[in-house]
Amino acid sequence: MANTVTLLCCVVLAAVVVAYAQRRNQTGASIQYERMDGDVTMQCGSLDSDASVTWKVNGTDVKAHHREEGSRLILMEVDLSNNGLYSCFQNPNGERRDQINLRIGTSPREPTVTCRSNTYPKGFYCSWHLQHPTSIPTDFDVTVLHNQESLEVTRDVVHKNRCHVLFPEVFSSYPYRVNVTAVNALGKASTTITFEEINIVKPDPPERVVATPIPSNVRRLEVTWNSPSTWPDVEIFPLKYFLRYRPLIRDQWEHVELTDSTAHTITDAYAGKEYIIQVAAKDMEIGTWSDWSVAVHATPWMDKPQQIPSTTEQEPLLETTPSPAPPSAEPHRAGVPVGRASSSRHLPSPLLWSSCLLQGALTLALI
C-alpha cells in the first residue's frame, strides 16, 4: 500500500514539474506577431545565417508548408493553424538556442462607436466594437473633447469596450467629439464621432410592468410600471411613455402615448383573449425613445360559469323490492323453523280427531 501511494505521489510531482517547465519555456519565449496569408520568417537566435539547426513546433516536427535556409525557418501563406511555440536546436549536439511564440492575426479596422445618455443629466457612456476580429490582443484608446477641452474618461469595470463621461454642463450648445483608436502589434485604426447632448439622451426601458384583469370587466386590463431606476430625477426631468398591446391572435399593435403617468387601463380588449403588452420611455423634450420593456402577458377577466338550480323537484323513487315479512310471533311445531312465514292456515288432521274421540270414550267408561 505504501509503495502504491509513493508511486502516485511521484507521478503527480512529475506532471507538475513538466507543466511548470512548459509554462516557463513559453514565458521565456519571444512573441512574434505576423499577418494572415503572408510568409513568415523566424530567426534562430543570434546564430549565423548559415548555421545548421532543427526546428520543432509544440515539440513536434514542422509539417506546415515551409522551407529552411540555414538558421531561418520560412512558413508560407500562414493562417491561424500556424500559431504555436517554435523551438530551434543547433546541430549536431541538439542544444536549444531559441524559442518563438508565433501569433497570426490582422491589423484592426475602424471600430464602430456609439454614445448614449441613460442617466441624463449626469453623464453618458460610449461603447465600441470591431466588426472583424483581429485574432491577436487589441487595445483601445479613447479621447473625449468638449469646447476644446479634454474630458476625463472612466473605463467600465464590467464591459471592457465601454467608458463613462460626466457632462461638464447641462444644456450645452457645444458638441462633443469622441475618438476611439484600435491598436495592436500589426497596426491601428480610428473612428471619430461628433454629437450634441440632446441627441444621445435615451432612457432605459420602464421596469416592473404588470398587467392585471379588472374583476367583472371582461374587456379591461390594468397596466402599471415603474420609471427606469437608472433615470436620476424623474421629478425634474419627467418622462413620457408609449404603451403598445395586441392580442396574440393578431399582429397589429394598438398604441397609447401617456404623459407623466405610470398606469393605464386598456378598455377595448377582446374578451377571453390573451394579450402581450410592452412600454417604452422618453424624456419629455429631448432625446429618443427607449427600447421596449420586457413583454408581459395577461387575459381580461372571465366570469366563471354558474350552476343554475332546477325548478322541478323530483319525487322520491318508490321502493320496488318488497320488504321481508316480519317473523311469526308464535312458535311452530318441530321441524318448522320459528319465524318461517306460512302461506295457509293448518287444520287438524283426521287421525288427530280419532285419537281425541277414543280418549273421550275411555274416560266415560271408567266413570
C-alpha positions in Angstrom: 0.0 0.0 0.0 2.8 2.4 0.9 4.6 1.7 -2.4 1.4 2.5 -4.3 1.0 5.8 -2.5 4.7 6.7 -3.1 4.3 5.8 -6.9 1.2 8.1 -7.2 3.0 10.9 -5.5 5.9 10.6 -7.9 3.6 10.6 -10.9 1.8 13.8 -9.7 5.1 15.5 -8.9 6.5 14.7 -12.3 3.4 16.1 -14.0 3.7 19.3 -12.0 7.4 19.6 -13.0 6.6 19.1 -16.7 3.8 21.6 -16.6 5.9 24.2 -14.8 8.8 23.6 -17.3 6.4 24.1 -20.3 5.0 27.2 -18.8 8.4 28.6 -18.0 9.6 27.8 -21.6 6.6 29.6 -23.1 7.0 32.5 -20.7 10.7 32.9 -21.7 9.9 32.7 -25.4 9.8 35.8 -27.5 6.4 36.6 -29.2 6.3 37.2 -32.9 3.1 38.6 -34.5 2.6 38.2 -38.2 -0.1 39.0 -40.7 -2.6 36.4 -42.1 -1.9 34.9 -45.5 1.7 36.2 -45.7 5.0 34.5 -45.5 6.8 34.4 -42.1 10.5 34.2 -41.4 11.8 33.2 -37.9 15.5 33.5 -37.0 17.1 31.1 -34.5 18.5 33.5 -32.0 21.9 35.1 -32.9 23.2 32.1 -34.9 24.9 32.8 -38.2 22.7 32.7 -41.2 24.5 29.5 -42.4 24.2 27.6 -39.1 22.6 24.2 -39.2 19.5 23.9 -37.0 16.5 21.8 -36.5 13.1 23.3 -35.9 10.2 22.0 -33.8 6.7 23.4 -33.2 5.0 22.5 -30.0 7.5 19.7 -29.5 6.9 18.0 -32.9 8.2 18.3 -36.5 7.1 21.3 -38.6 4.5 19.9 -41.0 3.2 23.2 -42.5 4.4 24.3 -45.9 7.8 25.8 -45.2 11.4 25.9 -46.2 14.7 26.2 -44.1 17.5 28.5 -45.0 20.4 28.0 -42.6 19.3 29.3 -39.2 16.0 30.6 -40.6 12.6 29.0 -40.9 10.2 30.4 -43.5 6.5 29.5 -43.3 4.4 30.0 -46.5 1.0 31.7 -46.6 0.3 31.4 -42.8 -3.1 31.2 -41.2 -4.3 30.5 -37.6 -3.2 26.9 -37.8 0.4 28.1 -37.8 0.1 29.5 -34.3 2.4 27.7 -31.8 5.7 27.6 -29.9 8.6 27.1 -32.3 12.0 25.9 -30.9 15.3 25.7 -32.8 18.1 23.3 -31.9 21.7 23.7 -33.1 23.2 20.7 -34.9 24.8 18.3 -34.2 24.6 18.5 -30.4 20.9 19.4 -30.3 21.3 22.3 -28.0 18.2 24.5 -27.9 19.1 28.0 -29.0 15.8 29.9 -29.2 12.0 29.8 -28.7 9.4 31.9 -30.6 5.7 32.1 -29.8 4.2 32.8 -33.2 0.8 34.6 -33.3 -1.0 35.1 -36.6 -3.6 37.9 -36.9 -4.7 41.0 -38.7 -4.5 44.7 -38.1 -7.7 46.3 -36.8 -10.2 48.1 -38.9 -12.2 51.2 -37.9 -14.2 50.4 -34.8 -17.9 51.0 -34.6 -18.7 53.6 -31.9 -22.0 54.7 -30.2 -22.7 57.0 -27.3 -25.8 57.3 -25.2 -27.1 59.0 -22.1 -29.4 56.9 -20.0 -28.6 58.9 -16.8 -29.3 62.4 -18.1 -28.2 65.0 -16.9 -25.4 63.2 -15.1 -23.4 61.9 -18.0 -23.1 59.5 -20.9 -21.3 56.4 -21.9 -19.7 55.3 -25.2 -19.2 51.7 -26.4 -17.3 50.3 -29.3 -16.6 47.0 -31.1 -14.7 45.6 -34.1 -16.8 44.2 -36.9 -13.8 42.0 -37.9 -11.8 40.1 -35.2 -8.0 40.5 -35.3 -7.2 37.2 -33.5 -4.4 38.9 -31.5 -4.6 41.3 -28.5 -6.0 44.7 -29.4 -6.3 47.7 -27.2 -8.4 50.8 -27.5 -7.5 54.4 -26.8 -10.4 56.8 -26.1 -10.4 60.6 -26.0 -13.4 63.0 -25.5 -13.3 66.7 -26.3 -15.9 69.3 -25.4 -15.5 73.0 -26.2 -11.8 72.3 -27.0 -11.3 70.7 -23.5 -10.4 67.1 -22.8 -12.8 65.3 -20.5 -12.0 62.6 -18.1 -12.8 59.1 -19.4 -13.5 56.3 -16.9 -13.3 52.7 -18.3 -16.1 50.4 -17.3 -15.1 47.7 -14.8 -17.6 45.1 -16.3 -17.7 46.0 -20.0 -14.2 46.2 -21.4 -15.3 48.1 -24.5 -17.2 50.8 -22.7 -16.3 54.1 -21.0 -18.2 56.7 -18.9 -18.0 60.5 -19.1 -19.7 63.2 -16.9 -21.4 66.1 -18.5 -19.4 69.2 -17.7 -22.6 71.3 -18.0 -26.3 70.9 -18.8 -28.0 72.2 -21.9 -24.6 72.9 -23.6 -24.7 74.1 -27.2 -21.1 72.9 -27.8 -20.8 69.5 -29.5 -18.9 66.5 -28.1 -16.1 64.8 -30.0 -15.3 61.2 -29.3 -12.3 59.4 -30.8 -11.7 55.6 -30.4 -8.5 54.1 -31.8 -7.9 50.4 -32.0 -4.2 49.4 -31.7 -2.4 46.1 -31.9 1.1 44.8 -33.0 0.1 44.9 -36.7 -1.5 48.3 -37.0 -4.2 50.7 -35.8 -7.4 52.4 -37.0 -9.6 55.2 -35.6 -13.2 56.3 -35.6 -14.4 59.8 -34.6 -18.0 60.8 -33.9 -19.5 64.2 -33.0 -22.8 64.8 -31.4 -24.8 67.2 -29.2 -26.1 66.1 -25.8 -29.8 66.3 -26.7 -29.3 63.8 -29.5 -27.9 61.0 -27.3 -30.5 61.1 -24.5 -32.2 57.7 -24.4 -33.6 56.2 -21.2 -33.6 52.6 -20.3 -36.9 50.7 -20.7 -39.6 51.0 -17.9 -39.3 48.4 -15.2 -41.8 46.1 -13.4 -44.5 46.2 -16.0 -47.6 44.5 -14.6 -50.9 43.8 -16.4 -53.9 42.5 -14.3 -57.5 41.9 -15.2 -60.2 44.0 -13.6 -62.9 42.0 -11.8 -66.2 41.8 -13.6 -64.8 43.7 -16.6 -64.3 41.3 -19.5 -62.7 43.9 -21.8 -60.4 45.7 -19.5 -56.8 45.3 -18.3 -55.0 47.5 -15.8 -51.3 48.1 -16.7 -48.8 49.6 -14.3 -45.0 50.1 -14.5 -42.1 51.9 -12.8 -39.7 54.5 -14.3 -36.3 53.1 -15.1 -34.2 53.0 -12.0 -31.2 54.5 -13.9 -33.0 57.8 -14.6 -31.7 60.1 -11.9 -34.5 62.5 -11.2 -38.0 61.9 -12.8 -39.4 64.9 -11.0 -37.0 67.5 -12.5 -36.7 65.6 -15.8 -40.0 63.9 -16.3 -40.6 61.0 -18.7 -43.4 60.3 -21.1 -44.4 56.7 -22.0 -45.6 54.8 -25.0 -47.7 51.7 -24.5 -48.4 49.1 -27.1 -50.6 46.0 -26.8 -52.2 43.4 -29.0 -53.9 40.0 -28.7 -51.8 37.0 -29.6 -54.3 36.2 -32.4 -53.4 39.4 -34.2 -50.2 41.0 -35.5 -51.3 44.6 -35.4 -50.4 46.7 -32.3 -52.6 49.3 -30.6 -50.6 52.3 -29.2 -51.2 54.8 -26.4 -48.9 57.8 -25.6 -49.0 58.9 -22.0 -47.6 62.0 -20.3 -46.1 61.7 -16.9 -48.2 58.6 -15.9 -47.1 55.1 -14.9 -50.5 53.4 -15.3 -53.2 52.9 -18.0 -56.4 51.0 -18.3 -57.0 49.1 -21.6 -60.7 49.3 -22.3 -61.0 47.7 -25.7 -59.5 44.2 -25.1 -61.1 41.2 -26.7 -62.9 39.2 -24.0 -61.1 36.0 -23.1 -58.1 36.6 -25.4 -54.5 36.7 -24.1 -52.7 40.0 -24.7 -49.0 40.9 -25.0 -48.0 44.3 -23.5 -44.9 46.5 -23.6 -43.9 50.0 -22.6 -41.2 52.5 -23.7 -40.0 55.8 -22.2 -38.6 59.1 -23.4 -37.6 62.4 -21.9 -40.4 64.9 -22.2 -38.4 67.3 -24.5 -35.2 65.8 -25.9 -33.7 62.5 -27.0 -35.2 59.4 -28.4 -37.5 56.6 -27.2 -36.0 53.8 -25.1 -36.1 50.2 -26.2 -39.3 48.3 -25.4 -39.7 46.8 -21.9 -39.8 43.1 -21.3 -43.1 41.8 -22.7 -45.9 40.7 -20.2 -48.9 38.6 -20.9 -52.4 39.0 -19.5 -56.0 37.9 -20.2 -59.1 40.0 -19.3 -61.5 38.9 -16.5 -63.5 35.9 -17.4 -66.8 35.1 -15.5 -66.9 31.6 -14.1 -69.9 29.6 -15.3 -72.6 29.4 -12.6 -74.7 26.3 -11.9 -78.5 27.1 -12.4 -80.7 25.2 -9.9 -83.5 23.1 -11.4 -87.1 24.5 -10.9 -88.8 21.0 -11.0 -88.5 18.9 -7.8 -88.1 15.2 -8.4 -90.4 12.9 -6.5 -88.7 10.2 -4.5 -88.4 6.9 -6.1 -90.8 4.2 -4.8 -89.2 1.1 -3.4 -89.9 -1.8 -5.8 -88.4 -4.5 -3.8 -90.8 -5.9 -1.2 -89.7 -5.8 2.4 -89.2 -9.1 4.1 -92.1 -10.3 6.3 -91.6 -9.9 10.0 -91.0 -13.2 11.9 -94.1 -15.0 13.3 -94.9 -14.2 17.0 -96.0 -17.8 17.6 -93.6 -20.8 17.6 -94.3 -23.6 15.2 -94.1 -27.3 15.6 -90.9 -29.2 15.5 -89.5 -29.3 12.0 -90.7 -25.9 11.1 -88.2 -23.1 11.9 -89.5 -20.3 14.2 -90.2 -17.3 12.1 -90.9 -19.2 8.9 -93.8 -17.5 7.1 -96.8 -19.7 6.4 -98.8 -19.4 3.3 -102.1 -21.0 4.6 -103.8 -21.9 7.9 -103.1 -25.6 9.2 -106.3 -27.7 10.0 -106.2 -30.7 12.4 -105.7 -34.0 10.6 -108.4 -36.9 10.8 -106.0 -39.1 12.8 -105.9 -36.4 15.5 -109.7 -36.3 15.7 -109.9 -40.1 16.0 -107.4 -40.1 18.9 -109.3 -37.4 20.7 -112.7 -39.3 20.4 -111.1 -42.6 21.6 -109.7 -40.9 24.7 -113.1 -39.4 25.4 -114.8 -42.8 25.2 -112.3 -44.4 27.6 -112.8 -41.6 30.1 -116.6 -42.1 30.1 -116.3 -45.9 30.5 -114.2 -45.6 33.7 -116.7 -43.2 35.2 
